[in-house]
Amino acid sequence: MENLRERFAALKPHLDEKSIRLIAAAETLGKGHGIKGEVSRATGVSFREIRRGLKELQEIPESKGNGIRKKGGGRKKIDINNPAILEDLKALVESSTRGDPGSPLLWTSKSLRKLQLELKEKGYVVSYPTVGRLLEQMGYRLQVNRKVQEGADHPDRDAQFEHINMKATEFQEAGEPVISVGNL
């Protein structure tokens, strides 16, 4: 058992809980009565975990993926735990939304990192890749229109679109028509 203790001590820092349990259980296979106690003392793995490992060794894994948790385990996506983030994100991109409202293709002139910071100010802990995933979920595409690329060097570009959006909203609320004119 001293040999097992040394091997296990060398491996343990590189293993997750399930692997530790399976290795300890595998050490008991084909050996006589009382081996579970010896393996438990040598490895520090409890009887209960060794029994659980023996059951898991008899089961055929569902998938050959690298997942350690059971299906559905782990942290839930932010929009599942906190659905209000979608409404807050929509409010942040509404004034900078580009594309034909009648078309399924929409994009925003705000960067993912800028949106991430704005969401952080609202109290959300979110990464910029997650912001991108949420935008895609809302029907936005992560691409930049050629005109936006060409005009991106203007220092007040965002302010200009904010102003245009504010005026368009004012006219719509007053019942006045709003016409969008652009170069083709």
C-alpha positions as CSV (number, residue, x, y, z in Angstrom):
1,M,0.0,0.0,0.0
2,E,3.0,2.3,0.4
3,N,3.5,2.2,-3.3
4,L,-0.2,3.2,-3.9
5,R,0.2,6.0,-1.4
6,E,3.2,7.4,-3.4
7,R,1.6,7.0,-6.8
8,F,-1.7,8.6,-5.6
9,A,0.2,11.5,-3.9
10,A,2.0,12.2,-7.2
11,L,-1.2,12.1,-9.3
12,K,-3.7,13.8,-6.9
13,P,-2.7,17.5,-7.7
14,H,-3.5,16.8,-11.4
15,L,-6.9,15.1,-10.9
16,D,-10.4,16.4,-10.4
17,E,-12.8,14.9,-7.8
18,K,-14.3,12.3,-10.2
19,S,-10.9,11.1,-11.4
20,I,-9.6,10.7,-7.8
21,R,-12.7,8.6,-7.0
22,L,-12.4,6.4,-10.1
23,I,-8.7,5.7,-9.5
24,A,-9.2,4.8,-5.9
25,A,-12.1,2.5,-6.9
26,A,-10.1,0.9,-9.6
27,E,-7.4,0.0,-7.1
28,T,-9.9,-2.2,-5.3
29,L,-10.9,-4.2,-8.3
30,G,-10.1,-7.9,-8.3
31,K,-8.6,-7.8,-4.8
32,G,-9.8,-9.5,-1.7
33,H,-11.9,-8.5,1.3
34,G,-10.8,-5.5,3.3
35,I,-9.0,-3.8,0.3
36,K,-11.4,-0.8,0.4
37,G,-10.2,0.0,3.9
38,E,-6.6,-0.2,2.9
39,V,-7.2,1.9,-0.3
40,S,-9.1,4.5,1.8
41,R,-6.3,4.8,4.3
42,A,-3.6,5.0,1.6
43,T,-5.4,7.6,-0.6
44,G,-7.6,9.5,1.9
45,V,-10.7,8.8,-0.2
46,S,-13.7,7.8,1.9
47,F,-15.5,4.4,1.7
48,R,-18.5,6.2,0.4
49,E,-16.6,7.8,-2.5
50,I,-14.9,4.5,-3.3
51,R,-18.3,2.8,-3.5
52,R,-19.6,5.6,-5.7
53,G,-16.5,5.2,-7.9
54,L,-17.1,1.5,-8.3
55,K,-20.6,2.2,-9.5
56,E,-19.4,4.8,-11.9
57,L,-16.8,2.3,-13.3
58,Q,-19.6,-0.1,-14.1
59,E,-21.6,2.5,-16.0
60,I,-20.9,3.4,-19.6
61,P,-20.3,7.2,-19.9
62,E,-23.0,9.0,-21.9
63,S,-20.6,10.9,-24.0
64,K,-16.9,11.0,-24.6
65,G,-16.7,14.8,-24.0
66,N,-14.4,16.4,-21.5
67,G,-17.2,17.5,-19.2
68,I,-16.8,16.6,-15.6
69,R,-20.2,17.8,-14.3
70,K,-23.5,16.1,-15.0
71,K,-25.5,17.4,-17.9
72,G,-27.1,20.7,-16.9
73,G,-24.5,21.3,-14.2
74,G,-22.4,24.4,-13.9
75,R,-23.2,28.1,-13.8
76,K,-26.3,29.2,-15.7
77,K,-26.1,31.8,-18.4
78,I,-26.6,35.4,-17.3
79,D,-29.8,35.9,-19.3
80,I,-31.4,32.9,-17.6
81,N,-30.5,34.0,-14.1
82,N,-31.2,37.7,-14.9
83,P,-33.5,38.2,-17.9
84,A,-33.6,42.0,-17.3
85,I,-30.1,42.2,-18.9
86,L,-31.7,41.8,-22.3
87,E,-34.0,44.8,-21.8
88,D,-31.1,46.9,-20.4
89,L,-28.8,45.9,-23.3
90,K,-31.6,46.7,-25.8
91,A,-32.0,50.2,-24.2
92,L,-28.2,50.7,-24.5
93,V,-28.0,49.8,-28.2
94,E,-31.3,51.3,-29.3
95,S,-29.9,54.7,-30.2
96,S,-26.9,53.3,-32.0
97,T,-28.8,50.6,-34.0
98,R,-28.1,50.5,-37.7
99,G,-29.8,48.7,-40.5
100,D,-33.3,48.7,-42.0
101,P,-35.9,48.2,-39.3
102,G,-37.9,46.1,-41.7
103,S,-34.9,43.9,-42.3
104,P,-33.6,41.1,-40.1
105,L,-30.1,42.5,-40.3
106,L,-29.3,44.9,-37.5
107,W,-26.0,46.0,-36.0
108,T,-24.8,48.6,-33.5
109,S,-22.1,51.1,-33.8
110,K,-21.1,50.6,-30.1
111,S,-18.3,48.2,-29.4
112,L,-18.8,45.1,-27.3
113,R,-16.3,46.4,-24.7
114,K,-18.1,49.7,-24.5
115,L,-21.4,47.9,-24.0
116,Q,-19.8,45.7,-21.4
117,L,-18.7,48.7,-19.4
118,E,-22.1,50.3,-19.7
119,L,-23.7,47.1,-18.4
120,K,-21.1,47.0,-15.6
121,E,-22.2,50.5,-14.5
122,K,-25.8,49.1,-14.3
123,G,-24.5,46.4,-11.9
124,Y,-24.1,43.4,-14.3
125,V,-21.0,41.2,-14.2
126,V,-20.6,40.3,-17.8
127,S,-17.8,39.7,-20.3
128,Y,-17.6,41.2,-23.7
129,P,-18.0,37.8,-25.5
130,T,-21.2,37.3,-23.5
131,V,-22.4,40.8,-24.7
132,G,-21.8,39.6,-28.2
133,R,-23.7,36.4,-27.6
134,L,-26.6,38.4,-26.1
135,L,-26.7,40.7,-29.1
136,E,-26.8,37.8,-31.5
137,Q,-29.6,36.3,-29.5
138,M,-31.5,39.7,-29.9
139,G,-31.0,39.6,-33.7
140,Y,-28.0,41.8,-34.0
141,R,-25.0,40.7,-36.1
142,L,-21.4,41.3,-35.1
143,Q,-20.3,43.0,-38.2
144,V,-19.6,46.5,-39.3
145,N,-21.2,48.2,-42.2
146,R,-18.7,49.6,-44.7
147,K,-20.1,53.1,-44.2
148,V,-19.6,52.9,-40.5
149,Q,-16.0,51.8,-41.1
150,E,-15.4,54.8,-43.4
151,G,-16.9,57.3,-41.0
152,A,-15.5,55.9,-37.8
153,D,-12.7,58.4,-37.5
154,H,-15.1,61.3,-36.8
155,P,-14.8,62.2,-33.0
156,D,-18.5,63.0,-32.5
157,R,-19.9,60.1,-34.6
158,D,-21.7,58.5,-31.6
159,A,-23.0,61.9,-30.5
160,Q,-24.3,62.6,-34.0
161,F,-26.3,59.4,-34.1
162,E,-27.6,60.0,-30.5
163,H,-28.8,63.4,-31.6
164,I,-30.5,62.0,-34.8
165,N,-32.2,59.3,-32.8
166,M,-33.4,61.8,-30.1
167,K,-34.9,64.0,-32.8
168,A,-36.5,61.1,-34.7
169,T,-38.1,60.0,-31.4
170,E,-39.4,63.5,-30.7
171,F,-40.9,63.8,-34.1
172,Q,-42.5,60.3,-33.9
173,E,-44.0,61.1,-30.4
174,A,-45.4,64.3,-31.9
175,G,-47.1,62.3,-34.7
176,E,-44.8,63.7,-37.3
177,P,-43.2,61.6,-40.1
178,V,-39.6,60.6,-39.9
179,I,-37.7,59.9,-43.1
180,S,-34.3,58.2,-43.3
181,V,-32.2,59.3,-46.2
182,G,-28.8,57.7,-47.0
183,N,-26.4,57.3,-49.8
184,L,-26.6,54.0,-51.7
